[in-house]
């Protein structure tokens, strides 16, 4: 006679993190997956990673030098591969470009492993789906299919959890043969799928419409995460910065109940301007490769209008990192560590509502388990 035992999500699942950067994914997934190996080529970001997540399992090296035969067996492999060649701000070299093309090195390493991980995640910008008419994604999709995976892509914007506009594509692949419960998938697009994703996904084989619950409404706006006691610019710099603001934007800032407005310096019609936004969220953080990529704040504080750059701690808060997260190095080092990262609550939500369930499914089905739709729980025959 069989007894039924409920299987709970465990933090003992393991994963490999490629292009790990400053370690926010490792931190976000820690209650669901343990990072047993992580890699990045950037020395400064590796210092941030090690300071916050330990150095034991971190490998500082070019992914081209990694031998998959030396990596442990895991449930998940995560790759936040470089976005420059897929970004609208980049040169649009695409997924075979010099920088974004290192995604193929990730797959080469996986091919060398004795056991392919049952779950893969590749994270990148929206251009992965939208640029090139979706052909950049199609190439990646077919590469994953050829390795025995079913695949689906979703878009998650960090603004659902934290006051930063940061839409990102998450490609989630699972080995064929693993039975996926109905609550994790849909027969048609959901809130997770943009027009670009729908256009591409409708034409592909072994495509999955992933599904997750809609998160609760975000409670914090940009003003709630500001370090109000941080030093501001000197008066002459403030006046110069204000002069770059469109007069209508400045009038709106002055006349309405707006405490802080973020903005980026841009060139419009040959003239430098500071474009502000008034929706209570910051623009997408970028890396400080030149002054124009750093985000400015215009604030009403102590009866005056002031300006300054975002602080490193504010960038950390905009990524959902804890107050205890450490940033050794310069201002630019800290800003870059966050600008290239994955927002913590986004990765955590994905792990909680999808990835950990898939890992448990893989574990249970390998042991002869099954999913009980009537109870909404995973069952194991013992």
SVG drawing of the C-alpha trace seen along z (x, -y; Angstrom):
<svg xmlns="http://www.w3.org/2000/svg" viewBox="-9 -79 50 81">
<polyline fill="none" stroke="black" stroke-width="0.4" points="0.0,0.0 1.3,-3.5 1.6,-6.4 1.4,-10.0 3.9,-12.6 3.7,-16.3 6.9,-17.7 7.7,-21.2 10.1,-23.6 13.6,-23.3 16.6,-25.6 18.8,-22.6 18.4,-22.9 21.6,-24.1 22.5,-26.3 25.3,-27.7 25.4,-31.4 27.2,-32.6 28.0,-36.3 27.2,-36.7 28.3,-40.3 27.7,-41.8 25.8,-38.8 22.2,-40.0 20.8,-36.8 22.8,-34.6 21.3,-36.7 17.8,-36.7 17.6,-32.9 19.3,-31.9 16.1,-30.7 15.3,-28.4 18.6,-27.6 22.2,-27.6 24.9,-28.9 27.5,-26.2 29.5,-27.9 29.5,-31.4 31.6,-33.1 32.3,-36.6 35.2,-38.2 34.9,-41.7 37.3,-42.0 35.6,-45.0 32.1,-43.4 33.6,-40.1 34.8,-42.0 31.2,-43.1 30.0,-39.5 32.6,-38.1 32.0,-40.7 28.3,-39.9 28.1,-36.2 31.5,-34.8 34.4,-33.8 34.4,-30.0 32.4,-29.2 33.3,-32.2 35.4,-31.8 37.0,-35.0 37.7,-34.1 36.6,-34.6 33.7,-32.1 35.7,-31.0 38.1,-29.4 35.5,-27.4 35.4,-23.6 31.9,-22.3 33.4,-18.9 34.6,-20.4 31.2,-21.7 28.9,-20.0 25.5,-18.5 22.8,-21.1 19.1,-21.7 19.5,-25.2 21.9,-27.2 21.3,-30.9 23.0,-33.2 22.5,-37.0 24.5,-37.4 25.8,-40.8 23.1,-43.0 25.1,-45.6 24.6,-44.0 20.9,-43.6 20.2,-47.0 18.5,-49.8 21.4,-52.0 24.0,-49.5 25.1,-48.9 22.6,-46.1 25.1,-43.5 22.7,-41.0 23.1,-37.7 26.1,-36.9 27.9,-40.1 31.2,-40.2 29.6,-40.9 26.1,-39.3 27.5,-36.4 29.1,-35.0 25.8,-33.3 27.1,-30.6 30.0,-30.0 27.4,-29.4 25.8,-26.7 29.2,-25.3 30.0,-24.9 26.7,-23.2 27.3,-20.8 30.6,-19.7 28.8,-18.9 28.1,-15.3 24.5,-16.1 22.7,-19.1 20.7,-21.0 17.0,-20.3 16.2,-24.1 17.9,-27.0 17.3,-30.7 18.8,-33.3 18.1,-37.0 18.5,-40.0 17.0,-43.2 13.7,-43.5 15.8,-43.7 16.4,-40.0 12.8,-39.6 12.1,-42.8 15.2,-43.5 15.9,-41.8 12.2,-41.0 12.6,-38.4 15.3,-36.5 17.9,-36.8 15.6,-35.0 14.6,-32.4 18.2,-31.4 18.6,-31.0 15.3,-29.1 16.3,-26.6 19.7,-26.1 17.9,-25.2 15.4,-23.0 18.2,-21.0 19.5,-20.3 16.3,-18.7 14.4,-21.6 11.0,-23.2 11.3,-26.9 9.2,-30.1 10.1,-33.7 8.5,-36.2 8.9,-39.9 9.1,-41.1 9.5,-44.8 11.1,-45.6 8.6,-48.5 6.1,-46.0 8.1,-45.6 10.4,-48.6 10.3,-52.2 12.5,-51.6 11.5,-51.1 13.5,-48.0 11.8,-45.6 13.8,-42.4 13.3,-39.3 13.6,-35.9 14.0,-32.9 13.1,-29.8 13.8,-26.3 12.9,-22.9 14.0,-19.5 11.5,-17.7 9.9,-14.8 9.2,-16.7 5.4,-17.0 4.5,-20.6 1.3,-21.2 -1.4,-23.3 -1.0,-26.2 2.5,-27.0 1.5,-27.2 -1.2,-28.6 -2.7,-27.7 -2.4,-31.3 -0.4,-34.5 -0.7,-36.0 0.3,-39.2 3.9,-38.0 3.9,-38.3 4.5,-41.4 3.5,-41.9 7.0,-41.1 7.0,-37.8 3.5,-36.9 4.6,-37.5 7.7,-35.4 6.2,-32.6 3.2,-31.9 5.5,-30.5 7.8,-28.3 7.9,-24.6 8.3,-23.4 7.2,-26.8 5.7,-27.3 3.4,-30.1 4.6,-30.3 2.2,-31.6 2.6,-33.0 0.3,-35.0 0.2,-38.7 2.2,-40.3 0.6,-42.7 0.6,-46.4 3.9,-48.1 3.7,-50.3 6.9,-52.5 7.6,-55.4 11.0,-56.9 10.6,-59.5 10.4,-56.6 13.9,-55.4 15.8,-58.7 18.7,-59.5 17.4,-63.0 20.5,-63.8 22.9,-63.0 25.1,-65.9 23.7,-67.9 25.5,-69.8 27.0,-73.2 24.8,-76.2 26.4,-76.9 26.1,-73.2 22.4,-73.2 21.7,-76.3 23.4,-74.8 21.5,-71.5 18.2,-73.3 18.9,-75.3 18.9,-72.0 15.3,-71.1 12.5,-71.8 10.6,-74.8 7.3,-72.9 8.9,-70.1 10.3,-72.6 7.0,-74.4 5.3,-71.0 7.9,-70.2 7.5,-73.5 3.7,-73.7 2.7,-70.1 3.2,-68.1 6.4,-66.4 9.3,-66.0 11.7,-64.3 12.0,-63.8 14.7,-61.7 16.2,-62.3 18.9,-61.5 20.9,-64.0 20.3,-63.5 21.1,-65.3 18.0,-66.5 18.3,-68.5 22.0,-69.0 21.4,-70.4 21.9,-68.8 18.8,-68.5 17.8,-66.9 14.6,-64.9 12.6,-64.3 9.9,-61.8 7.0,-62.3 5.5,-58.9 7.2,-58.2 9.7,-55.8 13.3,-56.1 14.5,-55.4 16.3,-52.2 19.7,-52.1 22.6,-51.9 26.3,-51.6 28.3,-54.9 30.3,-54.7 30.4,-58.4 28.5,-61.1 25.4,-61.0 24.5,-57.5 24.3,-58.5 20.9,-59.3 20.2,-62.8 17.7,-63.8 15.9,-67.1 14.6,-67.5 12.6,-69.8 14.3,-69.8 14.5,-72.3 12.5,-74.9 15.0,-74.8 15.4,-73.1 18.5,-70.9 20.2,-68.5 22.6,-65.6 23.3,-62.2 21.8,-59.1 23.8,-57.7 25.1,-54.2 22.8,-53.3 19.9,-54.6 20.8,-52.5 21.0,-49.5 17.5,-50.3 16.3,-50.7 17.5,-47.1 15.9,-45.7 19.3,-45.0 19.2,-45.0 20.7,-47.9 23.4,-45.5 24.7,-45.0 28.3,-46.2 30.0,-48.2 33.7,-48.4 35.4,-50.7 34.5,-54.0 31.2,-55.6 31.4,-54.5 32.2,-50.9 29.1,-50.8 26.9,-52.4 28.1,-50.0 27.6,-47.0 23.9,-47.8 23.4,-49.1 24.4,-45.7 22.5,-43.6 19.2,-41.8 16.7,-43.3 16.4,-41.2 12.6,-41.0 12.2,-40.1 14.6,-37.1 13.1,-36.1 9.6,-36.2 10.5,-34.1 12.3,-31.6 9.4,-31.3 6.6,-31.0 8.2,-29.1 11.8,-27.9 11.5,-26.2 8.3,-24.5 10.0,-23.2 13.0,-22.0 10.7,-20.2 8.8,-18.7 12.1,-17.4 13.1,-15.9 9.8,-14.3 9.3,-12.8 12.7,-11.4 11.6,-9.6 8.3,-8.5 6.2,-11.4 3.3,-13.2 1.5,-16.5 -2.0,-16.4 -4.0,-19.1 -6.9,-18.8 -4.8,-19.7 -2.4,-22.0 0.6,-20.2 3.4,-17.9 3.1,-14.4 5.7,-11.7 5.1,-8.0 7.0,-6.4"/>
</svg>
